[in-house]
């Protein structure tokens, strides 16, 4: 079948996800529809579809998943790291208040631990590093734009509005000390590392 990766509702390309992950995210009463096949995750923010498989003509709406998909317009919670339950708001607040810019630093600062359970905890079935870093970029943009509100278009004004009450760089974090704590508590974890960093960390 052609266009197996295209959402049957919105027509946008989805991302393939292993059945193991899909079963963990679908609510119990809908699990019978996702018994053994791999599915695709619809990445369109405005579409109501969560997972779909065009070959067997099955869809699971995002409202029938155990957790909201962070990028959907109707998501009540924008959970970015499902392993440690770090939200988009957590990341943006941390970047503005501490000036931390590195995923590992932010994650350890917030939770004092890492996790490598992405295959089962993330609805994409893979590491959240790309999404996490996209939010860091968004946070840095918000931090910069707070100073030039009069020059912003309405969309960017709406983006910074929830964070106007935060005090920039109000929390001092000793990055060297943070790195030492990471080495003590998580000496072998590669969570949040880029491919280059992972290579250099190997013996």
N, C-alpha and C positions, 0 to 999 in steps of 0.2 A: 504494500500500500504506500502510495506517495504521501508526502507531508505528514509522516508519522509524528514528527516533533512539533507540529503546529496545533495550537489549542483549538478545539472544535468550536469554541464560543467566540473568541476574539481574533483568532487567526495568527496570533503572535507565536514566535518560536519559544518552546519550552526547554528546560534543562533536564536531562535524563537522570533519574534517581533509582537506586537499587530497591528491590521489593522489601528487603530487610528494613530499610529506613522508612519506606512508605507505611508499612504495617505498624510501626511504632508511633506514627503521627496521626493515623486515621482513628477516629472515635470507634469504640468497640462495636457499636451496632452497624457500622459501615465496613468493617474489616472483611466481611464475606465477599466484597467486590474486588478486593486486592489480594487474593489468596497467594498467587505465585508469580505473576508477571511484574516486570519492571514498569515504571510509569515515568511520565514527564511532569515537571512542576511548571505551571503557568507563571511567568514572571511579569505579566502585565498588571500594573497597580489597580486599574479600574475594573478588571475582570473578576467575576465571582468564583471562577474555577481555581481549585488548588492543584490536585493531581489529575492527570488524564492519560488514557491509553487508547489511541485511535484504532489499534488493531482488534481489540476486543470490545471497543465502543463503550468504555467505562469512564466516568468522571467522578471526582469527589470534590464537592464545593469546599472552599476555604473555611466556611463556617462550620463544617463537619470535621475539622481537624482539632486535635487536642490543644494546640496553641495557635495563636494568631500569626499569620505570615507578616513579618515586619514591614514589608514594602507595599502591602495592600492599603488602599486608601481608607478602608473601614477598620483597620487594625487598631484595637484599643491600646495595645502595648507593642512597642517596637523593640522586641528582644533581638539583640545582635549576636551575642555569644550565648547560645542555649546551654552550653556546658556549665557556665558560671553565672548564668542569668544576669548578664550585663546588658542594659538597655541603651538605646541611642542617647537618651537624656543623660544617663550616667557618664557616657563618653564625652559628650559636648560640655557638660558641667565641669568635668575634670580638666579638659583642655583649657577652658577659659580660666578656671581658678588656680590651676597649678602650672600651666604652660608645658605639661608633659606632652610629647608628640609621638611617642613610640608605643606600639600596641602592647608589648610585653610589660613595659613600665606601667602603663595605664591599668592593664588587667591585674597586675600584682598589687598595685597601689589600692585598687578597689576591693580585691578579694583575697590577697595574700596567698594565692595559689594559681596554678594553671590546670588545664584539663585537656585530655586528648581523646575525648569520646564523641568526636564530630560525626562519625559514621552513623551513630544511632541517635544523637541528640540534635543535630542540625537538620532541618527539613530538606536541605540540599544533599545531605549525606556526605558532606566534605567540610574541610576547615573553613572557618568564618573569616580568615585573615583578610581576604579581599574586601568583604563587606565592612569589616571593622576599620580597615584603613580608609575606606571611602567615607566613613562617618568622621574619622579624624580630620580628613581634608575638609569636610563640611564644617566641622567645629572650628577649624582655623579660619575658614572664610567668615563664619559668623563673628568670630572674635575681631577680625579686621573690620568688618562692616559696621559693627556697633559704633565705631568712631566716625563713620561717614553717613549717618542715617539720612541726611538731607539729599544725598546724591543717589539713593537707592530706588530701584523700581518697586512697585507694590509687592511682588513675589518675594523679593529679598527682605523687604520690611517685615512681612509676615514671618519669615524664617527666623529673624533675630528677636522678634517680640517676646517669646517665652523666656529669653535669657537676659533681658535688660537689667534685671535686679541683681545679677551676679557681679561680684567684685573681681576684676581682672587681676590675675597673679596674686591673689590674696592668701593663698596657701603655699608655703615654701616647702619644697620637697628636695631632699638631698639625693640626687641621682646616684652618686657613688655608693651611698649607704643602701639605696634600693637595690643596686646591682649585687652588693654583698649579700643581702638577704635572699635574693633570688638564687645565688650560688649555693647558699646554705640549705634552703628549703626545697628548691627545685633544680638540683644540679644537672639532671639528665633531660629535662623537658625541652622540647624544641617548639612548643606551642607558641604561635605568633611570630616565629622566625621566617624570614624570606628564604628562598631556595639557596641563595648564596651564603646566608648565615648558617643554614643547616649543614652545608658542605664544610664550612670552616670550623664548625663545632665538632665534627667527626674526627676520630683519631686516625 
